């Protein structure tokens, strides 16, 4: 009978031979498994029966849910965080309240993480002031810890400061983003101290810390990603809204390739030393739209006026896709820019009320191109604004595609 030691050596040799032969396959599988599907769930969806509730989400196909949004408020000489809508989030008399449902479903799906997103475009007014001093940062951080203690289903914090060192005045219902100090340095200090506090309180790596980031290089250079990336688990690149109502012409809002694109934003972060697995790119489940001034053989970059109702959800756009006609026939056309990997729709029927309308969005084809890019480059995953842009009644086809490709 052979000895156990001999059998162990043989087993080890076999494993080495298998690893040598199939190493590339193992590496690809490992990279794919590290990818994550992260969706934003905004608390205002509680007011729309068309959107659904936390309990109705496709939990089995989500790796991470970023609950949007909580905000920073002055409190007791420092700063604290609180919900932008306590009735929607935590009110015990609201049967649709999000947090009780999170607690129930996070227990049923322990592999799906729930993060608390702080900030958002309209709630960034106190970030710069809060991050100014060690004392003010400390009060904010303690409030984060208290909130994580109170709601044990939360897996971490997502900082949605839009954006450090980028001044913006705001307006009605929008705090803007005042810059009151050295945001670039203070942002890094805030993340360092928050990381250390969470690790000290819960154990190293027990809670996640993620940040959102612009997809524009002109904005990205205003933060110090070379210094801050060791403190965060993920940099979520918002690779959408790269074109919109502020443009006087049609264009792609979320191209994978091009001068202003997902790839360009990824390349910038990589140049700053951010590791690929810490980078996520974004997919919009909504459109931006324009009305072109005249018919064009190429409707991309055509002179146009932005539509006030141009932000359709993907599930609405899906119906337009399904009604698309063949080339040479008047009506809706489903276009695709193969160089940019970007989808669009436009209407050339003079008898239609939608004549000369153009929408930029992510189709299943452009989404799959992004998913393959993520897998091939070993990125951390995909973020989605927002989950209810998908069609729940059709079985969440876009979320299902994300999960299928990133977990194959």
C-alpha positions, 0 to 999 in steps of 0.5 A, a space after each residue: 500500500 502506498 504511503 499517505 505522503 506518497 499519495 499527497 506528493 502525487 496529488 500535488 504533482 497532478 494539481 500542478 500539471 492541471 494548473 499549468 495546462 488550464 491556468 488561463 481558464 482558472 485565472 479568467 474564472 477567478 476574475 469573473 467571480 470577483 466582478 459584482 453587480 451593484 445597483 442604486 435603489 433610491 428611497 423616493 421609489 416608495 412613492 411610485 407603485 410602478 417601481 416596487 419595493 425592496 422586497 421585490 428586487 431580484 436579490 438572487 442576481 444582485 451583489 450589492 445594493 446602494 441605498 440612495 440617499 442619506 445626507 450630512 447635517 450639522 449637529 451638536 457643533 459637528 456633523 451627522 448623517 440622516 435619511 433624506 426621507 425618514 418616512 420612506 426609509 425607517 418609519 415603523 408606521 410605513 408598511 413599505 419602509 425600506 429598512 425593515 425590508 432590507 433587514 428581512 431580505 439581507 438575512 435571506 440573501 446574506 451574499 447580497 450586500 447593502 450599502 448606505 449611499 451618502 450624498 448624491 448630486 443634490 445633497 453635497 452642500 456640507 461635505 467640504 465643511 465637514 471634511 475641513 478639520 479632524 474634529 468635524 470629520 470625527 463627528 461625521 465618522 462617529 455618526 456613520 459608525 452609530 448608523 452601521 451599529 443601529 442597522 446591522 444589515 448594512 455592509 458598509 458606506 458609499 460616499 457620493 460626494 459630487 465632487 471634491 474640489 469642484 465648486 457648484 452653486 446649486 439651486 432650489 432643492 439642490 445644496 450645490 457643492 461649495 468648496 471651503 478648503 483643500 478638498 483634495 487633501 481633506 477627501 483623502 483624510 476623510 476616507 483614511 480616517 473612516 477606513 481606520 475607524 470602521 476597521 477598528 470598530 468591526 474588524 479589518 475589511 468587515 465593512 465596505 467603503 466605496 466612493 463614486 467618481 465622475 467619468 470626466 478626466 477634468 473632474 477626476 484630476 481634482 481628487 487624489 486617487 493615487 493617495 486615496 485608493 488604498 482606503 477604499 474597496 471600490 471606485 464607482 465610475 459614473 460612466 453615464 451622463 457624458 452627454 445630455 440636455 447641456 449639449 446642443 447636439 445629439 451624442 452618446 451619454 455612456 460610450 464604452 470607447 472614445 475620448 470621453 468614455 468608460 475606457 478613458 476614465 478607467 485608463 486614468 484611474 489605472 494611471 493613478 495606481 488604482 488596481 483594476 479590481 477596485 474599479 467599476 464602470 456604470 450603465 444607465 437604465 435611462 435615456 437622454 433625448 433631443 429633438 433634431 432640427 432637421 433630418 440627418 443621414 447620420 443622427 449622431 452629433 446632429 444639431 438638436 434641442 434637448 427634450 424636457 421629457 427625454 429621460 425615458 426608462 430602459 423598459 420604455 425604450 425596450 418597447 421602442 426598440 421592439 417597434 423599430 422598422 427596417 432601413 428605408 422605412 419611416 419610423 423608429 430606428 435602432 442605431 448602433 455605433 460599433 466604434 463607441 459601443 453605444 446604442 441610440 434610437 431615432 425617428 424619421 417618420 414625418 407623420 409621427 409626433 416623435 419625428 426627429 426625436 433621438 435617444 441615447 441609452 444602453 441597449 442589451 448589446 452595448 451593455 454586454 460590450 461593457 460586461 465583456 470589457 469588465 471581465 476581460 480587463 479584470 475590473 471590479 464590476 458594474 454600477 447601475 443607476 437605477 435598478 427600476 429602470 429594468 423591467 420587473 414584469 419581464 423578469 429583470 432582463 438587463 439585471 439578469 444579463 449583468 449577473 449572467 456575464 459577470 458570474 459565468 
